[in-house]
Amino acid sequence: MCSHQSSCPTVDSGAAHIVAAHPEQGWNLLCNGAIVFDDTGELLPDGSVIAPHRVYAEQLAIAA
């Protein structure tokens, strides 16, 4: 199911692979058990939630 040799990366490493993609529903299941949502929120295997961390247009604006 996963290409990691010894074990899947920890949730905070960011190196996990998608094992089930559901773009029509806006989420992906990672090999470490985390579910990531298109709005950048996450549901971790232990049940904890990471709120979406969006960057708004105002924050991207470059001062001229």
C-alpha positions as CSV (number, residue, x, y, z in Angstrom):
1,M,0.0,0.0,0.0
2,C,2.8,2.4,0.8
3,S,6.3,2.6,-0.7
4,H,8.0,3.5,2.6
5,Q,10.5,0.7,3.5
6,S,10.5,0.6,7.3
7,S,7.3,2.6,8.2
8,C,5.3,5.5,7.1
9,P,6.6,9.0,8.1
10,T,5.2,10.7,11.1
11,V,2.3,13.0,10.7
12,D,4.4,16.2,11.1
13,S,7.1,15.2,8.6
14,G,5.1,16.1,5.4
15,A,6.6,13.1,3.5
16,A,3.5,10.8,3.5
17,H,2.1,9.6,0.2
18,I,-1.6,9.8,-0.9
19,V,-3.1,6.3,-0.8
20,A,-6.7,7.3,-1.6
21,A,-7.6,10.4,-3.5
22,H,-11.1,11.9,-3.5
23,P,-10.8,15.2,-5.3
24,E,-14.5,15.2,-6.0
25,Q,-15.1,15.3,-2.2
26,G,-12.1,17.5,-1.4
27,W,-9.9,15.2,0.6
28,N,-7.0,12.7,0.4
29,L,-6.0,9.8,2.8
30,L,-2.3,9.6,3.4
31,C,-0.3,6.5,4.2
32,N,0.3,7.6,7.8
33,G,-3.5,7.7,8.4
34,A,-4.0,11.5,8.2
35,I,-6.8,13.0,6.1
36,V,-5.9,16.2,4.3
37,F,-8.6,18.5,3.0
38,D,-8.5,20.9,0.0
39,D,-9.0,23.8,2.3
40,T,-5.6,22.9,4.0
41,G,-7.3,21.5,7.1
42,E,-6.2,18.1,8.4
43,L,-7.7,15.3,10.5
44,L,-5.0,13.3,12.2
45,P,-5.1,9.6,13.1
46,D,-5.5,10.3,16.8
47,G,-8.6,12.3,16.1
48,S,-7.0,15.7,16.6
49,V,-7.8,18.5,14.1
50,I,-5.5,21.0,12.4
51,A,-7.5,24.0,11.3
52,P,-7.1,25.3,7.7
53,H,-4.1,27.6,7.3
54,R,-5.1,29.7,4.3
55,V,-3.1,32.6,3.0
56,Y,-5.4,35.4,2.0
57,A,-4.9,37.7,-1.0
58,E,-4.1,40.6,1.3
59,Q,-1.2,38.7,2.7
60,L,0.1,37.9,-0.8
61,A,0.1,41.5,-2.0
62,I,3.5,43.0,-2.6
63,A,4.0,46.6,-1.6
64,A,5.1,48.6,-4.5
